[in-house]
Amino acid sequence: MGKKLLEIVRDKIRFKHYSYRTEQVYLGWAKRPKYSGFKSSAKDINSKGQRDS
């Protein structure tokens, strides 16, 4: 099974050597429905950033 969104975000933040506090803020944003949009995998999103029906 693939990684979940928060794991991917965390890995990218750590790769860029951002501070711990920045990591926490970004993860908080990713958890909010306003920023996460809908709960579906990245496979359901096409190249235009829209859900495939």
N, CA and C of each residue as an Amber inpcrd file, in Angstrom:
protein
   159
   0.8540000  -1.1800000   0.0000000   0.0000000   0.0000000   0.0000000
   0.8980000   1.2420000   0.0000000   0.4980000   2.2510000  -0.7220000
   1.2890000   3.4740000  -0.8430000   1.2460000   4.3200000   0.4100000
   2.0850000   5.3160000   0.4210000   2.1370000   6.2240000   1.5640000
   0.9260000   7.1420000   1.5710000   0.5450000   7.5590000   2.7520000
  -0.5640000   8.4940000   2.8910000  -0.0460000   9.9160000   2.7160000
  -0.9810000  10.8320000   2.4870000  -0.6340000  12.2220000   2.2010000
   0.2880000  12.8180000   3.2680000  -0.0380000  12.6450000   4.5340000
   0.7720000  13.2520000   5.5890000   2.1910000  12.6880000   5.6270000
   2.3360000  11.4100000   5.3150000   3.6730000  10.8100000   5.2680000
   4.4880000  11.4010000   4.1150000   3.8450000  11.6140000   2.9900000
   4.5290000  12.1890000   1.8310000   4.9560000  13.6200000   2.1300000
   4.0380000  14.4000000   2.7130000   4.3560000  15.7900000   3.0620000
   5.5150000  15.8260000   4.0510000   5.4570000  14.9910000   5.0690000
   6.5150000  14.9460000   6.0860000   7.8640000  14.5940000   5.4590000
   7.8800000  13.6070000   4.5740000   9.1320000  13.2080000   3.9200000
   9.7290000  14.3460000   3.0950000   8.8800000  15.0500000   2.3580000
   9.3770000  16.1510000   1.5260000   9.8950000  17.3070000   2.3750000
   9.2060000  17.5930000   3.4720000   9.6470000  18.6690000   4.3650000
  10.9940000  18.3230000   4.9820000  11.1340000  17.0880000   5.4140000
  12.3990000  16.6760000   6.0370000  13.5280000  16.6260000   5.0190000
  13.2190000  16.2660000   3.7930000  14.2300000  16.2450000   2.7370000
  14.7900000  17.6490000   2.5010000  13.9190000  18.6550000   2.6190000
  14.3320000  20.0450000   2.4180000  14.9100000  20.6810000   3.6780000
  14.9960000  19.9050000   4.7660000  15.5900000  20.3570000   6.0240000
  14.8930000  21.5670000   6.6290000  13.5470000  21.5890000   6.5140000
  12.7880000  22.6530000   7.1540000  12.7850000  22.4190000   8.6620000
  12.4920000  23.4590000   9.4290000  12.4790000  23.3420000  10.8920000
  11.3080000  22.4710000  11.3390000  11.4090000  21.9800000  12.5690000
  10.3600000  21.1390000  13.1410000   9.0420000  21.8980000  13.2090000
   9.1010000  23.1520000  13.5990000   7.8780000  23.9580000  13.7080000
   7.2160000  24.1440000  12.3350000   8.0120000  24.3700000  11.3030000
   7.4750000  24.5060000   9.9540000   6.8010000  23.2040000   9.5360000
   7.4220000  22.0880000   9.8660000   6.8360000  20.7820000   9.5640000
   5.4670000  20.6450000  10.2300000   5.3720000  21.0230000  11.4780000
   4.1120000  20.9210000  12.2010000   3.0240000  21.8020000  11.5750000
   3.3920000  23.0090000  11.1760000   2.4260000  23.9190000  10.5510000
   1.9520000  23.3510000   9.2130000   2.8630000  22.8910000   8.3780000
   2.4860000  22.3490000   7.0780000   1.6060000  21.1190000   7.2260000
   1.9230000  20.2630000   8.1890000   1.0970000  19.0800000   8.4150000
  -0.2860000  19.4730000   8.9230000  -0.3440000  20.5290000   9.7260000
  -1.6290000  21.0270000  10.1910000  -2.4780000  21.5230000   9.0400000
  -1.8610000  22.2070000   8.0980000  -2.5810000  22.6820000   6.9090000
  -3.1080000  21.4970000   6.1020000  -2.2720000  20.4760000   5.9510000
  -2.6700000  19.3150000   5.1490000  -3.8260000  18.5530000   5.7910000
  -3.9660000  18.6520000   7.0960000  -5.0400000  17.9440000   7.8080000
  -6.3780000  18.6510000   7.6850000  -6.3610000  19.9450000   7.4070000
  -7.5940000  20.7150000   7.3500000  -8.3340000  20.4350000   6.0480000
  -9.6520000  20.2840000   6.1240000 -10.4330000  20.0040000   4.9110000
 -10.3000000  21.0840000   3.8420000 -10.1260000  22.3390000   4.2580000
  -9.9980000  23.4290000   3.2940000  -8.8090000  23.1940000   2.3650000
  -7.7270000  22.6310000   2.8980000  -6.5200000  22.4310000   2.1100000
  -6.4530000  21.0530000   1.4690000  -7.0480000  20.0590000   2.1170000
  -6.9640000  18.7200000   1.5620000  -8.0440000  18.4630000   0.5210000
  -9.0790000  19.3030000   0.4890000 -10.1060000  19.1890000  -0.5370000
 -11.0440000  18.0320000  -0.2910000 -10.6950000  16.8960000  -0.7930000
 -11.5410000  15.7180000  -0.6360000 -10.6510000  14.5380000  -0.3010000
 -11.2510000  13.5090000   0.2360000 -10.4590000  12.3500000   0.6250000
 -10.4640000  11.3250000  -0.5000000  -9.4540000  11.3760000  -1.3050000
  -9.2590000  10.3880000  -2.3600000  -7.7660000  10.3250000  -2.6430000
  -7.3670000   9.2800000  -3.2970000  -5.9460000   9.1090000  -3.5560000
  -5.4950000   9.9850000  -4.7200000  -4.1970000  10.1400000  -4.8460000
  -3.6330000  10.9430000  -5.9240000  -3.9360000  10.3160000  -7.2870000
  -4.2220000   9.0280000  -7.3060000  -4.5490000   8.3480000  -8.5550000
  -5.8640000   8.8510000  -9.1460000  -6.7420000   9.4060000  -8.2850000
  -8.0400000   9.8850000  -8.7340000  -7.9900000  11.3050000  -9.2950000
  -6.8230000  11.9230000  -9.2710000  -6.6940000  13.2980000  -9.7280000
  -5.9720000  13.3060000 -11.0730000  -6.5540000  13.9810000 -12.0530000
  -5.9290000  14.0090000 -13.3740000  -4.8870000  15.1170000 -13.4460000
  -4.2980000  15.3070000 -14.6040000  -3.2020000  16.2600000 -14.7660000
  -3.6300000  17.7100000 -14.5560000  -4.9340000  17.9930000 -14.6460000
  -5.4250000  19.3480000 -14.4220000  -5.7630000  19.5930000 -12.9580000
  -5.5280000  18.6210000 -12.0980000  -5.8190000  18.7820000 -10.6830000
  -7.2740000  18.5670000 -10.3440000  -7.9910000  17.8890000 -11.2180000
  -9.4020000  17.6340000 -10.9960000  -9.6380000  16.1490000 -10.7710000
 -10.6990000  15.8530000 -10.0210000 -11.0480000  14.4490000  -9.7820000
 -11.5520000  13.8000000 -11.0580000 -11.1560000  12.5610000 -11.2420000
 -11.7250000  11.7730000 -12.3280000 -13.0630000  11.2380000 -11.8460000
 -14.0860000  11.3430000 -12.6710000 -15.4270000  10.8950000 -12.2690000
 -15.5920000   9.4170000 -12.4650000
